[in-house]
């Protein structure tokens, strides 16, 4: 299942650089995961300092 970003995202962009397939972009100061590009690796989950990302 693709990653899901909650409202607690602070916009730090740590997940953007952690994503090996560039499936995460920043929109209006928050991370957004493109579900079609996400490969379910979970790399972004471990990089988020506020635990805003979970695997759906």
mmCIF file as Biopython writes it, N, C-alpha, C and O atoms, coordinates in Angstrom:
data_model
#
loop_
_atom_site.group_PDB
_atom_site.id
_atom_site.type_symbol
_atom_site.label_atom_id
_atom_site.label_alt_id
_atom_site.label_comp_id
_atom_site.label_asym_id
_atom_site.label_entity_id
_atom_site.label_seq_id
_atom_site.pdbx_PDB_ins_code
_atom_site.Cartn_x
_atom_site.Cartn_y
_atom_site.Cartn_z
_atom_site.occupancy
_atom_site.B_iso_or_equiv
_atom_site.auth_seq_id
_atom_site.auth_asym_id
_atom_site.pdbx_PDB_model_num
ATOM 1   N N  . UNK A ? 1  ? 0.840  -1.187 0.000  1.0 0.0 1  A 1 
ATOM 2   C CA . UNK A ? 1  ? 0.000  0.000  0.000  1.0 0.0 1  A 1 
ATOM 3   C C  . UNK A ? 1  ? 0.883  1.247  0.000  1.0 0.0 1  A 1 
ATOM 4   O O  . UNK A ? 1  ? 1.955  1.246  0.606  1.0 0.0 1  A 1 
ATOM 5   N N  . UNK A ? 2  ? 0.451  2.288  -0.660 1.0 0.0 2  A 1 
ATOM 6   C CA . UNK A ? 2  ? 1.268  3.509  -0.717 1.0 0.0 2  A 1 
ATOM 7   C C  . UNK A ? 2  ? 1.304  4.240  0.614  1.0 0.0 2  A 1 
ATOM 8   O O  . UNK A ? 2  ? 0.458  4.040  1.485  1.0 0.0 2  A 1 
ATOM 9   N N  . UNK A ? 3  ? 2.307  5.091  0.742  1.0 0.0 3  A 1 
ATOM 10  C CA . UNK A ? 3  ? 2.470  5.902  1.943  1.0 0.0 3  A 1 
ATOM 11  C C  . UNK A ? 3  ? 1.399  6.981  2.000  1.0 0.0 3  A 1 
ATOM 12  O O  . UNK A ? 3  ? 0.936  7.478  0.974  1.0 0.0 3  A 1 
ATOM 13  N N  . UNK A ? 4  ? 1.016  7.332  3.229  1.0 0.0 4  A 1 
ATOM 14  C CA . UNK A ? 4  ? 0.012  8.372  3.459  1.0 0.0 4  A 1 
ATOM 15  C C  . UNK A ? 4  ? 0.606  9.408  4.395  1.0 0.0 4  A 1 
ATOM 16  O O  . UNK A ? 4  ? 1.205  9.058  5.412  1.0 0.0 4  A 1 
ATOM 17  N N  . UNK A ? 5  ? 0.443  10.681 4.060  1.0 0.0 5  A 1 
ATOM 18  C CA . UNK A ? 5  ? 0.977  11.773 4.867  1.0 0.0 5  A 1 
ATOM 19  C C  . UNK A ? 5  ? -0.168 12.406 5.657  1.0 0.0 5  A 1 
ATOM 20  O O  . UNK A ? 5  ? -1.198 12.770 5.090  1.0 0.0 5  A 1 
ATOM 21  N N  . UNK A ? 6  ? 0.024  12.531 6.969  1.0 0.0 6  A 1 
ATOM 22  C CA . UNK A ? 6  ? -1.018 13.115 7.815  1.0 0.0 6  A 1 
ATOM 23  C C  . UNK A ? 6  ? -0.855 14.632 7.913  1.0 0.0 6  A 1 
ATOM 24  O O  . UNK A ? 6  ? 0.104  15.209 7.399  1.0 0.0 6  A 1 
ATOM 25  N N  . UNK A ? 7  ? -1.809 15.249 8.580  1.0 0.0 7  A 1 
ATOM 26  C CA . UNK A ? 7  ? -1.793 16.703 8.767  1.0 0.0 7  A 1 
ATOM 27  C C  . UNK A ? 7  ? -0.649 17.178 9.653  1.0 0.0 7  A 1 
ATOM 28  O O  . UNK A ? 7  ? -0.383 18.378 9.723  1.0 0.0 7  A 1 
ATOM 29  N N  . UNK A ? 8  ? 0.032  16.257 10.331 1.0 0.0 8  A 1 
ATOM 30  C CA . UNK A ? 8  ? 1.130  16.664 11.210 1.0 0.0 8  A 1 
ATOM 31  C C  . UNK A ? 8  ? 2.426  16.943 10.447 1.0 0.0 8  A 1 
ATOM 32  O O  . UNK A ? 8  ? 3.441  17.275 11.060 1.0 0.0 8  A 1 
ATOM 33  N N  . UNK A ? 9  ? 2.405  16.813 9.136  1.0 0.0 9  A 1 
ATOM 34  C CA . UNK A ? 9  ? 3.578  17.104 8.311  1.0 0.0 9  A 1 
ATOM 35  C C  . UNK A ? 9  ? 4.001  18.558 8.507  1.0 0.0 9  A 1 
ATOM 36  O O  . UNK A ? 9  ? 3.182  19.474 8.432  1.0 0.0 9  A 1 
ATOM 37  N N  . UNK A ? 10 ? 5.300  18.752 8.760  1.0 0.0 10 A 1 
ATOM 38  C CA . UNK A ? 10 ? 5.831  20.101 8.978  1.0 0.0 10 A 1 
ATOM 39  C C  . UNK A ? 10 ? 6.492  20.686 7.732  1.0 0.0 10 A 1 
ATOM 40  O O  . UNK A ? 10 ? 6.935  21.834 7.742  1.0 0.0 10 A 1 
ATOM 41  N N  . UNK A ? 11 ? 6.558  19.901 6.665  1.0 0.0 11 A 1 
ATOM 42  C CA . UNK A ? 11 ? 7.154  20.398 5.426  1.0 0.0 11 A 1 
ATOM 43  C C  . UNK A ? 11 ? 8.663  20.412 5.431  1.0 0.0 11 A 1 
ATOM 44  O O  . UNK A ? 11 ? 9.266  21.197 4.699  1.0 0.0 11 A 1 
ATOM 45  N N  . UNK A ? 12 ? 9.293  19.578 6.223  1.0 0.0 12 A 1 
ATOM 46  C CA . UNK A ? 12 ? 10.759 19.582 6.332  1.0 0.0 12 A 1 
ATOM 47  C C  . UNK A ? 12 ? 11.453 19.009 5.101  1.0 0.0 12 A 1 
ATOM 48  O O  . UNK A ? 12 ? 12.644 19.250 4.906  1.0 0.0 12 A 1 
ATOM 49  N N  . UNK A ? 13 ? 10.749 18.269 4.279  1.0 0.0 13 A 1 
ATOM 50  C CA . UNK A ? 13 ? 11.232 17.677 3.031  1.0 0.0 13 A 1 
ATOM 51  C C  . UNK A ? 13 ? 12.194 16.504 3.212  1.0 0.0 13 A 1 
ATOM 52  O O  . UNK A ? 13 ? 12.816 16.084 2.236  1.0 0.0 13 A 1 
ATOM 53  N N  . UNK A ? 14 ? 12.337 15.962 4.413  1.0 0.0 14 A 1 
ATOM 54  C CA . UNK A ? 14 ? 13.218 14.812 4.621  1.0 0.0 14 A 1 
ATOM 55  C C  . UNK A ? 14 ? 12.773 13.613 3.793  1.0 0.0 14 A 1 
ATOM 56  O O  . UNK A ? 14 ? 13.603 12.880 3.255  1.0 0.0 14 A 1 
ATOM 57  N N  . UNK A ? 15 ? 11.483 13.422 3.695  1.0 0.0 15 A 1 
ATOM 58  C CA . UNK A ? 15 ? 10.945 12.287 2.945  1.0 0.0 15 A 1 
ATOM 59  C C  . UNK A ? 15 ? 11.197 12.414 1.451  1.0 0.0 15 A 1 
ATOM 60  O O  . UNK A ? 15 ? 11.370 11.409 0.761  1.0 0.0 15 A 1 
ATOM 61  N N  . UNK A ? 16 ? 11.220 13.637 0.950  1.0 0.0 16 A 1 
ATOM 62  C CA . UNK A ? 16 ? 11.414 13.859 -0.478 1.0 0.0 16 A 1 
ATOM 63  C C  . UNK A ? 16 ? 12.768 13.310 -0.911 1.0 0.0 16 A 1 
ATOM 64  O O  . UNK A ? 16 ? 12.863 12.607 -1.917 1.0 0.0 16 A 1 
ATOM 65  N N  . UNK A ? 17 ? 13.807 13.627 -0.158 1.0 0.0 17 A 1 
ATOM 66  C CA . UNK A ? 17 ? 15.141 13.150 -0.521 1.0 0.0 17 A 1 
ATOM 67  C C  . UNK A ? 17 ? 15.319 11.667 -0.214 1.0 0.0 17 A 1 
ATOM 68  O O  . UNK A ? 17 ? 16.181 11.023 -0.811 1.0 0.0 17 A 1 
ATOM 69  N N  . UNK A ? 18 ? 14.533 11.112 0.697  1.0 0.0 18 A 1 
ATOM 70  C CA . UNK A ? 18 ? 14.642 9.697  1.060  1.0 0.0 18 A 1 
ATOM 71  C C  . UNK A ? 18 ? 13.985 8.777  0.042  1.0 0.0 18 A 1 
ATOM 72  O O  . UNK A ? 18 ? 14.329 7.598  -0.037 1.0 0.0 18 A 1 
ATOM 73  N N  . UNK A ? 19 ? 13.054 9.295  -0.731 1.0 0.0 19 A 1 
ATOM 74  C CA . UNK A ? 19 ? 12.302 8.460  -1.667 1.0 0.0 19 A 1 
ATOM 75  C C  . UNK A ? 19 ? 13.162 8.075  -2.875 1.0 0.0 19 A 1 
ATOM 76  O O  . UNK A ? 19 ? 13.604 8.946  -3.624 1.0 0.0 19 A 1 
ATOM 77  N N  . UNK A ? 20 ? 13.400 6.776  -3.065 1.0 0.0 20 A 1 
ATOM 78  C CA . UNK A ? 20 ? 14.262 6.342  -4.175 1.0 0.0 20 A 1 
ATOM 79  C C  . UNK A ? 20 ? 13.624 6.460  -5.558 1.0 0.0 20 A 1 
ATOM 80  O O  . UNK A ? 20 ? 14.327 6.381  -6.566 1.0 0.0 20 A 1 
ATOM 81  N N  . UNK A ? 21 ? 12.312 6.645  -5.622 1.0 0.0 21 A 1 
ATOM 82  C CA . UNK A ? 21 ? 11.637 6.739  -6.921 1.0 0.0 21 A 1 
ATOM 83  C C  . UNK A ? 21 ? 11.001 8.111  -7.154 1.0 0.0 21 A 1 
ATOM 84  O O  . UNK A ? 21 ? 10.217 8.285  -8.087 1.0 0.0 21 A 1 
ATOM 85  N N  . UNK A ? 22 ? 11.338 9.078  -6.309 1.0 0.0 22 A 1 
ATOM 86  C CA . UNK A ? 22 ? 10.853 10.451 -6.442 1.0 0.0 22 A 1 
ATOM 87  C C  . UNK A ? 22 ? 9.328  10.527 -6.518 1.0 0.0 22 A 1 
ATOM 88  O O  . UNK A ? 22 ? 8.770  11.261 -7.333 1.0 0.0 22 A 1 
ATOM 89  N N  . UNK A ? 23 ? 8.657  9.746  -5.644 1.0 0.0 23 A 1 
ATOM 90  C CA . UNK A ? 23 ? 7.194  9.716  -5.630 1.0 0.0 23 A 1 
ATOM 91  C C  . UNK A ? 23 ? 6.602  10.765 -4.694 1.0 0.0 23 A 1 
ATOM 92  O O  . UNK A ? 23 ? 5.381  10.904 -4.618 1.0 0.0 23 A 1 
ATOM 93  N N  . UNK A ? 24 ? 7.451  11.507 -3.978 1.0 0.0 24 A 1 
ATOM 94  C CA . UNK A ? 24 ? 6.956  12.492 -3.020 1.0 0.0 24 A 1 
ATOM 95  C C  . UNK A ? 24 ? 7.323  13.891 -3.486 1.0 0.0 24 A 1 
ATOM 96  O O  . UNK A ? 24 ? 8.465  14.158 -3.859 1.0 0.0 24 A 1 
ATOM 97  N N  . UNK A ? 25 ? 6.340  14.774 -3.457 1.0 0.0 25 A 1 
ATOM 98  C CA . UNK A ? 25 ? 6.579  16.173 -3.811 1.0 0.0 25 A 1 
ATOM 99  C C  . UNK A ? 25 ? 5.985  17.048 -2.722 1.0 0.0 25 A 1 
ATOM 100 O O  . UNK A ? 25 ? 5.203  16.578 -1.896 1.0 0.0 25 A 1 
ATOM 101 N N  . UNK A ? 26 ? 6.349  18.290 -2.722 1.0 0.0 26 A 1 
ATOM 102 C CA . UNK A ? 26 ? 5.834  19.245 -1.755 1.0 0.0 26 A 1 
ATOM 103 C C  . UNK A ? 26 ? 4.755  20.092 -2.429 1.0 0.0 26 A 1 
ATOM 104 O O  . UNK A ? 26 ? 4.974  20.663 -3.497 1.0 0.0 26 A 1 
ATOM 105 N N  . UNK A ? 27 ? 3.597  20.161 -1.792 1.0 0.0 27 A 1 
ATOM 106 C CA . UNK A ? 27 ? 2.478  20.960 -2.296 1.0 0.0 27 A 1 
ATOM 107 C C  . UNK A ? 27 ? 1.957  21.790 -1.139 1.0 0.0 27 A 1 
ATOM 108 O O  . UNK A ? 27 ? 1.539  21.250 -0.115 1.0 0.0 27 A 1 
ATOM 109 N N  . UNK A ? 28 ? 1.982  23.095 -1.305 1.0 0.0 28 A 1 
ATOM 110 C CA . UNK A ? 28 ? 1.515  24.022 -0.271 1.0 0.0 28 A 1 
ATOM 111 C C  . UNK A ? 28 ? 2.183  23.755 1.081  1.0 0.0 28 A 1 
ATOM 112 O O  . UNK A ? 28 ? 1.532  23.828 2.123  1.0 0.0 28 A 1 
ATOM 113 N N  . UNK A ? 29 ? 3.485  23.446 1.057  1.0 0.0 29 A 1 
ATOM 114 C CA . UNK A ? 29 ? 4.245  23.269 2.287  1.0 0.0 29 A 1 
ATOM 115 C C  . UNK A ? 29 ? 4.096  21.931 2.969  1.0 0.0 29 A 1 
ATOM 116 O O  . UNK A ? 29 ? 4.518  21.780 4.115  1.0 0.0 29 A 1 
ATOM 117 N N  . UNK A ? 30 ? 3.507  20.951 2.301  1.0 0.0 30 A 1 
ATOM 118 C CA . UNK A ? 30 ? 3.345  19.618 2.883  1.0 0.0 30 A 1 
ATOM 119 C C  . UNK A ? 30 ? 3.676  18.555 1.841  1.0 0.0 30 A 1 
ATOM 120 O O  . UNK A ? 30 ? 3.527  18.773 0.639  1.0 0.0 30 A 1 
ATOM 121 N N  . UNK A ? 31 ? 4.124  17.409 2.324  1.0 0.0 31 A 1 
ATOM 122 C CA . UNK A ? 31 ? 4.469  16.312 1.430  1.0 0.0 31 A 1 
ATOM 123 C C  . UNK A ? 31 ? 3.217  15.657 0.869  1.0 0.0 31 A 1 
ATOM 124 O O  . UNK A ? 31 ? 2.212  15.499 1.562  1.0 0.0 31 A 1 
ATOM 125 N N  . UNK A ? 32 ? 3.302  15.277 -0.407 1.0 0.0 32 A 1 
ATOM 126 C CA . UNK A ? 32 ? 2.217  14.560 -1.073 1.0 0.0 32 A 1 
ATOM 127 C C  . UNK A ? 32 ? 2.850  13.370 -1.798 1.0 0.0 32 A 1 
ATOM 128 O O  . UNK A ? 32 ? 3.816  13.531 -2.545 1.0 0.0 32 A 1 
ATOM 129 N N  . UNK A ? 33 ? 2.300  12.183 -1.570 1.0 0.0 33 A 1 
ATOM 130 C CA . UNK A ? 33 ? 2.819  10.973 -2.197 1.0 0.0 33 A 1 
ATOM 131 C C  . UNK A ? 33 ? 1.985  10.638 -3.425 1.0 0.0 33 A 1 
ATOM 132 O O  . UNK A ? 33 ? 0.760  10.545 -3.350 1.0 0.0 33 A 1 
ATOM 133 N N  . UNK A ? 34 ? 2.661  10.458 -4.557 1.0 0.0 34 A 1 
ATOM 134 C CA . UNK A ? 34 ? 1.993  10.024 -5.772 1.0 0.0 34 A 1 
ATOM 135 C C  . UNK A ? 34 ? 1.862  8.503  -5.681 1.0 0.0 34 A 1 
ATOM 136 O O  . UNK A ? 34 ? 2.848  7.785  -5.850 1.0 0.0 34 A 1 
ATOM 137 N N  . UNK A ? 35 ? 0.671  8.017  -5.419 1.0 0.0 35 A 1 
ATOM 138 C CA . UNK A ? 35 ? 0.426  6.592  -5.203 1.0 0.0 35 A 1 
ATOM 139 C C  . UNK A ? 35 ? 0.797  5.740  -6.413 1.0 0.0 35 A 1 
ATOM 140 O O  . UNK A ? 35 ? 1.169  4.577  -6.256 1.0 0.0 35 A 1 
ATOM 141 N N  . UNK A ? 36 ? 0.701  6.297  -7.605 1.0 0.0 36 A 1 
ATOM 142 C CA . UNK A ? 36 ? 1.037  5.541  -8.804 1.0 0.0 36 A 1 
ATOM 143 C C  . UNK A ? 36 ? 2.540  5.278  -8.910 1.0 0.0 36 A 1 
ATOM 144 O O  . UNK A ? 36 ? 2.959  4.277  -9.491 1.0 0.0 36 A 1 
ATOM 145 N N  . UNK A ? 37 ? 3.350  6.183  -8.346 1.0 0.0 37 A 1 
ATOM 146 C CA . UNK A ? 37 ? 4.801  6.041  -8.410 1.0 0.0 37 A 1 
ATOM 147 C C  . UNK A ? 37 ? 5.394  5.355  -7.186 1.0 0.0 37 A 1 
ATOM 148 O O  . UNK A ? 37 ? 6.498  4.814  -7.259 1.0 0.0 37 A 1 
ATOM 149 N N  . UNK A ? 38 ? 4.684  5.368  -6.070 1.0 0.0 38 A 1 
ATOM 150 C CA . UNK A ? 38 ? 5.166  4.793  -4.814 1.0 0.0 38 A 1 
ATOM 151 C C  . UNK A ? 38 ? 5.380  3.286  -4.965 1.0 0.0 38 A 1 
ATOM 152 O O  . UNK A ? 38 ? 4.517  2.581  -5.487 1.0 0.0 38 A 1 
ATOM 153 N N  . UNK A ? 39 ? 6.543  2.795  -4.503 1.0 0.0 39 A 1 
ATOM 154 C CA . UNK A ? 39 ? 6.865  1.370  -4.598 1.0 0.0 39 A 1 
ATOM 155 C C  . UNK A ? 39 ? 6.763  0.672  -3.239 1.0 0.0 39 A 1 
ATOM 156 O O  . UNK A ? 39 ? 7.239  -0.452 -3.079 1.0 0.0 39 A 1 
ATOM 157 N N  . UNK A ? 40 ? 6.153  1.326  -2.280 1.0 0.0 40 A 1 
ATOM 158 C CA . UNK A ? 40 ? 5.887  0.739  -0.960 1.0 0.0 40 A 1 
ATOM 159 C C  . UNK A ? 40 ? 7.142  0.310  -0.212 1.0 0.0 40 A 1 
ATOM 160 O O  . UNK A ? 40 ? 7.105  -0.675 0.525  1.0 0.0 40 A 1 
ATOM 161 N N  . UNK A ? 41 ? 8.243  1.019  -0.383 1.0 0.0 41 A 1 
ATOM 162 C CA . UNK A ? 41 ? 9.491  0.624  0.272  1.0 0.0 41 A 1 
ATOM 163 C C  . UNK A ? 41 ? 9.559  1.067  1.732  1.0 0.0 41 A 1 
ATOM 164 O O  . UNK A ? 41 ? 10.269 0.451  2.527  1.0 0.0 41 A 1 
ATOM 165 N N  . UNK A ? 42 ? 8.830  2.129  2.097  1.0 0.0 42 A 1 
ATOM 166 C CA . UNK A ? 42 ? 8.812  2.609  3.467  1.0 0.0 42 A 1 
ATOM 167 C C  . UNK A ? 42 ? 9.993  3.476  3.856  1.0 0.0 42 A 1 
ATOM 168 O O  . UNK A ? 42 ? 10.121 3.834  5.027  1.0 0.0 42 A 1 
ATOM 169 N N  . UNK A ? 43 ? 10.853 3.822  2.925  1.0 0.0 43 A 1 
ATOM 170 C CA . UNK A ? 43 ? 12.019 4.653  3.239  1.0 0.0 43 A 1 
ATOM 171 C C  . UNK A ? 43 ? 11.613 5.996  3.839  1.0 0.0 43 A 1 
ATOM 172 O O  . UNK A ? 43 ? 12.304 6.519  4.713  1.0 0.0 43 A 1 
ATOM 173 N N  . UNK A ? 44 ? 10.517 6.547  3.382  1.0 0.0 44 A 1 
ATOM 174 C CA . UNK A ? 44 ? 10.054 7.851  3.856  1.0 0.0 44 A 1 
ATOM 175 C C  . UNK A ? 44 ? 9.564  7.789  5.308  1.0 0.0 44 A 1 
ATOM 176 O O  . UNK A ? 44 ? 9.701  8.757  6.056  1.0 0.0 44 A 1 
ATOM 177 N N  . UNK A ? 45 ? 8.998  6.653  5.696  1.0 0.0 45 A 1 
ATOM 178 C CA . UNK A ? 45 ? 8.445  6.506  7.048  1.0 0.0 45 A 1 
ATOM 179 C C  . UNK A ? 45 ? 9.527  6.716  8.099  1.0 0.0 45 A 1 
ATOM 180 O O  . UNK A ? 45 ? 9.322  7.433  9.079  1.0 0.0 45 A 1 
ATOM 181 N N  . UNK A ? 46 ? 10.671 6.091  7.889  1.0 0.0 46 A 1 
ATOM 182 C CA . UNK A ? 46 ? 11.771 6.198  8.838  1.0 0.0 46 A 1 
ATOM 183 C C  . UNK A ? 46 ? 12.444 7.554  8.861  1.0 0.0 46 A 1 
ATOM 184 O O  . UNK A ? 46 ? 13.076 7.917  9.853  1.0 0.0 46 A 1 
ATOM 185 N N  . UNK A ? 47 ? 12.316 8.304  7.783  1.0 0.0 47 A 1 
ATOM 186 C CA . UNK A ? 47 ? 12.954 9.613  7.703  1.0 0.0 47 A 1 
ATOM 187 C C  . UNK A ? 47 ? 12.132 10.737 8.310  1.0 0.0 47 A 1 
ATOM 188 O O  . UNK A ? 47 ? 12.679 11.794 8.625  1.0 0.0 47 A 1 
ATOM 189 N N  . UNK A ? 48 ? 10.840 10.537 8.478  1.0 0.0 48 A 1 
ATOM 190 C CA . UNK A ? 48 ? 9.971  11.611 8.970  1.0 0.0 48 A 1 
ATOM 191 C C  . UNK A ? 48 ? 10.196 11.846 10.462 1.0 0.0 48 A 1 
ATOM 192 O O  . UNK A ? 48 ? 9.973  10.946 11.271 1.0 0.0 48 A 1 
ATOM 193 N N  . UNK A ? 49 ? 10.636 13.053 10.831 1.0 0.0 49 A 1 
ATOM 194 C CA . UNK A ? 49 ? 10.926 13.337 12.246 1.0 0.0 49 A 1 
ATOM 195 C C  . UNK A ? 49 ? 9.680  13.507 13.117 1.0 0.0 49 A 1 
ATOM 196 O O  . UNK A ? 49 ? 9.783  13.492 14.344 1.0 0.0 49 A 1 
ATOM 197 N N  . UNK A ? 50 ? 8.505  13.668 12.503 1.0 0.0 50 A 1 
ATOM 198 C CA . UNK A ? 50 ? 7.276  13.859 13.276 1.0 0.0 50 A 1 
ATOM 199 C C  . UNK A ? 50 ? 6.273  12.723 13.061 1.0 0.0 50 A 1 
ATOM 200 O O  . UNK A ? 50 ? 5.098  12.848 13.406 1.0 0.0 50 A 1 
ATOM 201 N N  . UNK A ? 51 ? 6.747  11.622 12.490 1.0 0.0 51 A 1 
ATOM 202 C CA . UNK A ? 51 ? 5.901  10.442 12.249 1.0 0.0 51 A 1 
ATOM 203 C C  . UNK A ? 51 ? 4.615  10.777 11.498 1.0 0.0 51 A 1 
ATOM 204 O O  . UNK A ? 51 ? 3.546  10.259 11.824 1.0 0.0 51 A 1 
ATOM 205 N N  . UNK A ? 52 ? 4.722  11.639 10.498 1.0 0.0 52 A 1 
ATOM 206 C CA . UNK A ? 52 ? 3.554  12.047 9.719  1.0 0.0 52 A 1 
ATOM 207 C C  . UNK A ? 52 ? 3.247  11.093 8.583  1.0 0.0 52 A 1 
ATOM 208 O O  . UNK A ? 52 ? 2.199  11.213 7.948  1.0 0.0 52 A 1 
ATOM 209 N N  . UNK A ? 53 ? 4.134  10.149 8.311  1.0 0.0 53 A 1 
ATOM 210 C CA . UNK A ? 53 ? 3.935  9.240  7.182  1.0 0.0 53 A 1 
ATOM 211 C C  . UNK A ? 53 ? 3.714  7.827  7.695  1.0 0.0 53 A 1 
ATOM 212 O O  . UNK A ? 53 ? 4.450  7.337  8.551  1.0 0.0 53 A 1 
ATOM 213 N N  . UNK A ? 54 ? 2.701  7.193  7.163  1.0 0.0 54 A 1 
ATOM 214 C CA . UNK A ? 54 ? 2.415  5.794  7.490  1.0 0.0 54 A 1 
ATOM 215 C C  . UNK A ? 54 ? 2.175  5.047  6.194  1.0 0.0 54 A 1 
ATOM 216 O O  . UNK A ? 54 ? 1.899  5.660  5.162  1.0 0.0 54 A 1 
ATOM 217 N N  . UNK A ? 55 ? 2.278  3.738  6.238  1.0 0.0 55 A 1 
ATOM 218 C CA . UNK A ? 55 ? 1.961  2.933  5.071  1.0 0.0 55 A 1 
ATOM 219 C C  . UNK A ? 55 ? 0.498  2.530  5.176  1.0 0.0 55 A 1 
ATOM 220 O O  . UNK A ? 55 ? 0.080  1.942  6.173  1.0 0.0 55 A 1 
ATOM 221 N N  . UNK A ? 56 ? -0.269 2.843  4.159  1.0 0.0 56 A 1 
ATOM 222 C CA . UNK A ? 56 ? -1.718 2.589  4.153  1.0 0.0 56 A 1 
ATOM 223 C C  . UNK A ? 56 ? -2.020 1.116  4.017  1.0 0.0 56 A 1 
ATOM 224 O O  . UNK A ? 56 ? -3.186 0.725  3.994  1.0 0.0 56 A 1 
#
